Amino acid sequence: MSKKYTVVIVDDHTLLSQAISSLVNGFDQFETLYTCKNGQEFIDKCKNEAFIPDLVLMDVNMPILNGIETTRQLKKEFPQIKVLALSVEENEETILKMLRAGAVGYLLKDTRKDILNNALIEVLEKGFYHTNSVSQLLIGSLHKEEQGACLKPREEEFLKLACSEMAYKEIAETMCLSPKTIEGYRDSVYEKLGIKNRIGLVLYAIKTGYFKP
């Protein structure tokens, strides 16, 4: 029997955590290593090499240390661990924060079993995963590298700044341009890359190397 990849579930809801654990154990290529109730508990366990998993399914809202801060720490201390967010939160700000922190995917908790399995596989094979509902909303381009080459230098500068936590007004000040000009850059980049919002900008930038969490 081939080696199974290990998964840790970090979620403060015990019953849900146990249910997800059972699902993972039912997948051919994966097994649950253990579960944790918050990010700090998980980071503490990772200090023992035997407890470092291949992937972690990370909740966002947790006590003591939330998913965003935990992901940020993991990126610095244990970059080999791939973080897949699993949350009820679907607002743009939360998704952006998780991506900037280093999550390689974002799933909602009402995700079907087969999609969860596929997500875990794609994270291992491709390095990232986003549900169709998220991906179609964010990135519509099938030729990202070719379209990315069409970005002008100032549009590339805008793209990189858009990956930060700056508001568009702050980006305008940094680039010494008017907010209206920045809106023009934003609309132009959206159109060229076939994306619809700022999350799409960040995903595109991560996948093409313009931005590294």
N, C-alpha and C positions, 0 to 999 in steps of 0.2 A: 504493500500500500504506500502511495506517495505521501510525502510530508504535507501536513496541513498547515496553512498559514494561521497565525494566532491573532485573535481579536479581543480587545478589551472594551467593555461598555462602561462609560462614565455618565451616570444619570442618578439624580437624587430620588427618583421614584422607584422604589424597590420592585414592585410588581411589574412595572413596565420593563425595567432592567432585566428581570428574570425572563420575561416573555421574549425580549430581543435576544437574550443569550440562548434560549431554546431554539429560536429561528436559525441563528448562526450555526449552532451545533448540528442542524439538519442539512447544512450545505456541504457539498462534496469536498470543497477545497479549503474550508475554514472550520475553526473551532474556537470557542470562547476560552480565553486563558483565565480570566476572572472579571469581576465587576467592581466598580467603585462608586461611592455616593457623591464625590466632589473631586474637583481638579487637584486639590492639594494631596488628597489620599493617593491619587494616581501618580503624581510626580514623586511622592515619597517612595512608592513601590518600585518605580523605575530606577531608583538608585541601586537596586539589586538587579544585576544583568539578567538573571533568570526570569524576571517579571517584565522585561521589555517586549512588547508585542510587535507584530508587523504593522497592524493597523489599530486605530481606536475610533469607536463611534462616540462622538462627543456631544453631549447636551450643551445648550448655550446658557440657560439660566439655572444656576446652582448656587447653594450657599458656600461660604468660606472662600472658594476660588471658582469663578465662573468659567465657562468654556472659552471665552475670548482670551482671558488672561492665561488660562492653562495652555491654550494653543500657542500663544506668544512665547511662553516659557519653554515649551517643548521644542519649538523651532530653534531656540538657542542651545538648550542642553541635550536634547535627544532628536536631532533633525532627521534621523533615519525612520522615526515613527510617522506614518502617514495618518493625518487626521481627517476624518470624514464627519462633518457636522450632521447631527440628527436632532432636529428641533421642531417645535410647533411655531416658532417665529418665522414669518415669511416677509417681514418688512425689509425694505432696501437697506436701511442703515445697519441692521443686524447682520445681514448677509455680507455687506461690505466689510464690516469689522472682522468677521471670521476669515474672509479671504485675505485681508491685509495681514492678519495675525499668522497666516500660514496654512489654513485649511485647504485641502485639495479637492473638496467637494462639499455639497450642501444638499441634504435630503430633509424632507418633511416627515414627521412621525406617522402620517397616515399612508406612507409609502407601502406598496404591495411587497410581498415576500420575494417575488422573482426580481423585482426592480432592485431591492436591497442586495440580493446575491449578485446581480449584474454590476451594481455600483462597486462592490468590493473587488470584483474581478477587474473592472476597468481601472480602478485606482492602482492596482498592481501592474497592469499591462501598459497603461497609458500615462499614469502619473496623476490623473485627475478624473473627476466625474461630476456631472451636473444633470439633474433630471431633465427630461424633455421639456417639461413646462418651464423650467428655469432657462435652459439653454436656448430654446426657441425664442423666448422673450428677450434674451440677452444678446445672442450672437446668431445672426442670420447668414453670415458669410460662409461660403464653401471654399473660398480661395483667399484666406486671410493674409498669407504672405505676399501675394501679388497685390492685394488691395492696400496692405500696410505700406508697400513700397511707394504708393501714390501719396502718402502723407507728406505734406510740406514740413520743413524744419520747425516752424513755429507751431504747427499742429502736433508734431511729435513732442515738443516741449509741453504743450498743453496736456497731451495724453499722460505724460509722466506726472505732472502736477495733479491731474485729476485722480490719480491713484493714491494721493495723500488724503489727509483728513481736512484739507483746506476747503472752505466754501468757495463757490465760483467768484465771489467778490474778492476774496483773498488771492485767488489765482490771478485775477485781473491786476491787482496791485503788484504782485510779484513779477508779472510779465510787463508791467508798466503800460497796460492797455486799458481801455474802457470796458466796463461790464458788457456792453452791447457787442464789442468786438469779440470778447470771450464767448458770448452766446453764439456768434457766427462760427467760431472755431468748433464749438461743441456740435452744432448742427451739421457742419461739414464733415466732421469725423464720424458722427453717427451715420450719415448717409454713405460715406465711403466704406465703412466697415460693416454696414448692415446690422447695426445694433440700435437699441431703443432707449437705454438708460445708463446711468453711471456704473452700475454693477457690470454691465456689458463691457464698458471701457476697461474696468479693472481685470475682468476675466481675459479679455483680449490681450491686455498688456502682460499679464502673467504668462499666458500660453506662448506669446511671441518673444518674451525676454525683455520687453521694455521695463517691466517692473518685477522685482524679486522680493517677496515678503521676508 
